[in-house]
Amino acid sequence: MEKTSQQFNQQIEKCRSLYHKKTKDYGTAWRILRPSSLTDQLLIKANRIRTIEEQGQQKVDDPIDGEFIGLVNYSLMALIQLELPAEAPVELGETDALSYFDKQAAHCKALMEAKNHDYGEVWRDMRISSLTDLILQKLYRIKQIEDNEGATLVSEGLDANYSDIVNYSIFALIKLDEQEKA
């Protein structure tokens, strides 16, 4: 599992680097988005991945790994939105924006390590397309929870589902990286 921890760190650093650059370009304009709008952005990205997987080709020259990075970053943004109080300013300073990113990424990594312990890193035997399907399933669950105004009877909440999307996306990025190096 040490290898997975290192690979997670490498992939999350790619995501953080893009998040940091976009923060420099745009500030934290994404903060105006409600969590449900972030969910819809995630749905767009995950659906594009699945469509390309099913069709076996793409017409827009944006690489699939970039979509998985987007899934990580939008999910972390959603987790940040859930954490911040409603009265928090839209514009976060660069240091705060990165601090919130790092906090949520660390939470997701701890969750990944706990689940990898219990599940024995079974994700390594999975197809990327299965990870895509699991991400879409999580998104439909999130949409249902949002439609229920956050209420669940026995299920995990929004934060757990967004965290799983981060981890499934990181797994896909690791698998894509391994395929590229093979």
Contacts in CASP RR format, 6 or more apart in sequence:
PFRMAT RR
TARGET T0000
AUTHOR 0000-0000-0000
METHOD contacts of the structure
MODEL  1
MEKTSQQFNQQIEKCRSLYHKKTKDYGTAWRILRPSSLTDQLLIKANRIR
TIEEQGQQKVDDPIDGEFIGLVNYSLMALIQLELPAEAPVELGETDALSY
FDKQAAHCKALMEAKNHDYGEVWRDMRISSLTDLILQKLYRIKQIEDNEG
ATLVSEGLDANYSDIVNYSIFALIKLDEQEKA
1 113 0 8 1.000
1 116 0 8 1.000
1 117 0 8 1.000
1 121 0 8 1.000
4 112 0 8 1.000
4 113 0 8 1.000
4 116 0 8 1.000
4 121 0 8 1.000
4 174 0 8 1.000
5 109 0 8 1.000
5 113 0 8 1.000
7 174 0 8 1.000
7 177 0 8 1.000
8 109 0 8 1.000
8 112 0 8 1.000
8 170 0 8 1.000
8 174 0 8 1.000
9 109 0 8 1.000
10 177 0 8 1.000
11 72 0 8 1.000
11 170 0 8 1.000
11 173 0 8 1.000
11 174 0 8 1.000
11 177 0 8 1.000
12 72 0 8 1.000
12 105 0 8 1.000
12 109 0 8 1.000
12 170 0 8 1.000
14 69 0 8 1.000
14 173 0 8 1.000
15 69 0 8 1.000
15 70 0 8 1.000
15 72 0 8 1.000
15 73 0 8 1.000
15 76 0 8 1.000
15 105 0 8 1.000
16 98 0 8 1.000
16 101 0 8 1.000
16 102 0 8 1.000
16 105 0 8 1.000
18 69 0 8 1.000
18 70 0 8 1.000
18 73 0 8 1.000
19 73 0 8 1.000
19 76 0 8 1.000
19 97 0 8 1.000
19 98 0 8 1.000
19 101 0 8 1.000
20 94 0 8 1.000
20 98 0 8 1.000
23 94 0 8 1.000
23 97 0 8 1.000
23 98 0 8 1.000
24 94 0 8 1.000
27 91 0 8 1.000
27 92 0 8 1.000
27 93 0 8 1.000
27 94 0 8 1.000
27 97 0 8 1.000
28 90 0 8 1.000
28 91 0 8 1.000
28 92 0 8 1.000
28 93 0 8 1.000
28 97 0 8 1.000
29 90 0 8 1.000
30 38 0 8 1.000
30 77 0 8 1.000
31 81 0 8 1.000
31 84 0 8 1.000
31 88 0 8 1.000
31 89 0 8 1.000
31 90 0 8 1.000
31 91 0 8 1.000
31 92 0 8 1.000
32 90 0 8 1.000
33 41 0 8 1.000
33 77 0 8 1.000
33 81 0 8 1.000
34 81 0 8 1.000
35 78 0 8 1.000
35 81 0 8 1.000
35 82 0 8 1.000
35 146 0 8 1.000
35 158 0 8 1.000
36 143 0 8 1.000
36 146 0 8 1.000
38 74 0 8 1.000
38 75 0 8 1.000
38 77 0 8 1.000
38 78 0 8 1.000
38 81 0 8 1.000
39 78 0 8 1.000
39 139 0 8 1.000
39 142 0 8 1.000
39 143 0 8 1.000
39 146 0 8 1.000
41 74 0 8 1.000
42 71 0 8 1.000
42 74 0 8 1.000
42 75 0 8 1.000
42 78 0 8 1.000
42 135 0 8 1.000
42 139 0 8 1.000
42 165 0 8 1.000
43 136 0 8 1.000
43 139 0 8 1.000
43 143 0 8 1.000
45 67 0 8 1.000
45 70 0 8 1.000
45 71 0 8 1.000
45 74 0 8 1.000
46 67 0 8 1.000
46 71 0 8 1.000
46 132 0 8 1.000
46 135 0 8 1.000
46 136 0 8 1.000
46 139 0 8 1.000
47 136 0 8 1.000
48 67 0 8 1.000
49 64 0 8 1.000
49 67 0 8 1.000
49 68 0 8 1.000
49 132 0 8 1.000
49 135 0 8 1.000
50 129 0 8 1.000
50 132 0 8 1.000
50 133 0 8 1.000
50 136 0 8 1.000
52 58 0 8 1.000
52 64 0 8 1.000
53 128 0 8 1.000
53 129 0 8 1.000
53 132 0 8 1.000
58 64 0 8 1.000
64 176 0 8 1.000
65 173 0 8 1.000
65 176 0 8 1.000
65 177 0 8 1.000
68 169 0 8 1.000
68 172 0 8 1.000
68 173 0 8 1.000
68 176 0 8 1.000
69 169 0 8 1.000
69 173 0 8 1.000
70 169 0 8 1.000
71 135 0 8 1.000
71 165 0 8 1.000
71 166 0 8 1.000
71 169 0 8 1.000
72 165 0 8 1.000
72 166 0 8 1.000
72 169 0 8 1.000
72 170 0 8 1.000
72 173 0 8 1.000
75 162 0 8 1.000
75 163 0 8 1.000
75 165 0 8 1.000
75 166 0 8 1.000
75 169 0 8 1.000
76 101 0 8 1.000
76 104 0 8 1.000
76 105 0 8 1.000
76 108 0 8 1.000
76 162 0 8 1.000
76 166 0 8 1.000
78 158 0 8 1.000
78 162 0 8 1.000
79 104 0 8 1.000
79 107 0 8 1.000
79 108 0 8 1.000
79 159 0 8 1.000
79 162 0 8 1.000
79 163 0 8 1.000
79 166 0 8 1.000
80 100 0 8 1.000
80 101 0 8 1.000
80 104 0 8 1.000
82 158 0 8 1.000
82 159 0 8 1.000
82 162 0 8 1.000
83 100 0 8 1.000
83 103 0 8 1.000
83 104 0 8 1.000
84 100 0 8 1.000
92 100 0 8 1.000
104 166 0 8 1.000
105 166 0 8 1.000
107 163 0 8 1.000
108 163 0 8 1.000
108 166 0 8 1.000
108 167 0 8 1.000
108 170 0 8 1.000
111 163 0 8 1.000
111 164 0 8 1.000
111 167 0 8 1.000
112 167 0 8 1.000
112 170 0 8 1.000
115 167 0 8 1.000
116 123 0 8 1.000
123 131 0 8 1.000
123 168 0 8 1.000
123 171 0 8 1.000
124 175 0 8 1.000
126 171 0 8 1.000
128 172 0 8 1.000
128 175 0 8 1.000
128 176 0 8 1.000
131 168 0 8 1.000
131 169 0 8 1.000
131 171 0 8 1.000
131 172 0 8 1.000
131 175 0 8 1.000
132 172 0 8 1.000
134 164 0 8 1.000
134 168 0 8 1.000
135 165 0 8 1.000
135 168 0 8 1.000
135 169 0 8 1.000
138 161 0 8 1.000
138 162 0 8 1.000
138 164 0 8 1.000
138 165 0 8 1.000
138 168 0 8 1.000
139 161 0 8 1.000
139 165 0 8 1.000
141 155 0 8 1.000
141 161 0 8 1.000
142 158 0 8 1.000
142 161 0 8 1.000
142 162 0 8 1.000
145 151 0 8 1.000
145 152 0 8 1.000
145 155 0 8 1.000
145 157 0 8 1.000
145 158 0 8 1.000
145 161 0 8 1.000
146 158 0 8 1.000
150 157 0 8 1.000
150 158 0 8 1.000
END
